[in-house]
């Protein structure tokens, strides 16, 4: 069990170039002057340092910092990461038509800049995916209401 945990820890701290997937060939990139490959001794020291400062948490299936250990410099706290995520979700919306995020608010679109056919397509898509709720007097996403 300890060997498995140590192997998992090493995999977590191994450089991305050392990790390969079945879809990528196992060819190491040429070393660059600013990023020389880790030596075996450096990899062992990194692993030992990681195991000294982290513990495996079975309920959450993740590595977490041990009590009394400060995170490395430059690493955001969990609260900071969640705040950034919430701010992003508050300011952006997923656009299925473009398969990407688009900012909410801001300036409204200029409908004169798009063709009438594009307006028809977007209207048809909207009415296909939304319905008018008489009780709340708002448009409701059909997928969200079907999931409830």
N, C-alpha and C positions, 0 to 999 in steps of 0.2 A: 504493500500500500504506500509506504513512504517512497519507494522507488518510483511508483506511478506519479505521485505528487511532485517529486523532484523533476521528473521528465516533463510534466505539464508546466512546471514553473520555467524550465529551460525553454520550452516551446513558446511561452508567453514573452520571454525577453530576447529570444533569438531575433537577429535582424530579418527584416522582411525578405531580403534576397535569399536567405537560407530556407525559407518556407516555400514549398512548391505545391501546386495542386495537380490532380491528374490531368488537367487540361493544359498545363504549361510544362515545357521541357525543363529538365533539371540542369540548366546551363547557368553557371554563376557569371554575373556581370563582371566585366573587367574592373579591377580596382582603380579608383580615382585618387589623385594625390590628397584630396581633402577628406576622403573616407576610406581608410585602409581597412581590410578585413580584420575581424577579431581573431586574436590568437586563442589557442585552446586555454591558456592560463587566464586570459581576460574573460572568456566565456564562463569559466568556472567561478571566477571572482564575482561576476555579475549574477550568476545563479545563486551563489552563497549569500550575497548581499540581499537579493530578492527574497530568499527563504528566511533570512534573519528579520526582514521588515514586514513580511506578509504572512497571512495564514489562509488556508483553504476553508471556505464557508460552505458546508454541504447544503444547507437549506436554500441558499441563493445561487449555488453552483458557480461561484466566482471567488477570485482572490481578493482579500481585503487587508488593509493595513492593520498591523497589530496595535494594541493599546499603547499609547504613549509615543508612537512613532509619527514624526511629522512627514507629510507628503513631500516629494521632491519639489524643488524650486520650479515655478512656472506651471504646476499642475493645478487646475481649477478644482475647487471643492464641489461636492455633489450638489449643494444648494446653488452655486453659481451656474453649473451646467443646466440644472433644471430651470433656473430663471431665464437663461439665454434661450432654451427651448420654448418656454412659455411665451416669451416675447416674440420669437420668430413665428409661432403658431398664431399669435394674436394679430400679427401684421401681415401674414401671408395666407393664401388659400391654394389648395391643390386644384389644378385645372386639368380635367380629364381629356379635354379636346387637344390640349398641347402636351399632355403628359409631363407637366412640370409645375413648379410653384409660381404663383403670380402675386404681386403685392396687392393688398386690399387697401381701400381708401384711395388717396391720391386724386389725380385728376380723372374725370370720367372719359371714356373712350369717345373719339370723334366718329360718329356713325357715318359721316360723309366720306370717311377715308376707306370704308370697306364696301364691297359690292352688295347689291340687294340679294344676290344668291347666297352670300355668306351670312347675311342677316337671317334669311329664311332657314338655312341649315342650323344656325345657332338657336333659333326659336324652336324649331322642330326638336332638336336635341334637348332643350330645356323642358319643353312640355312632355317629352318622353320620360324624363327622369324626375320630374317634379309634379306635384298636384297642389291645387289651391285648397287650403283648409278654411272652411267657412267659420268655424268656431273661433280660431285665433286670427283669422284674416291675414294669413301669411302663406308663402309658398313653402312646401315641405318636400324634402328629398324623399322619393319613394323608397330608395334603398335603405335609408335610415329608419323609416317607419315600418318597413318590412322586417327589419332585424329585431324590432321590439316585440 
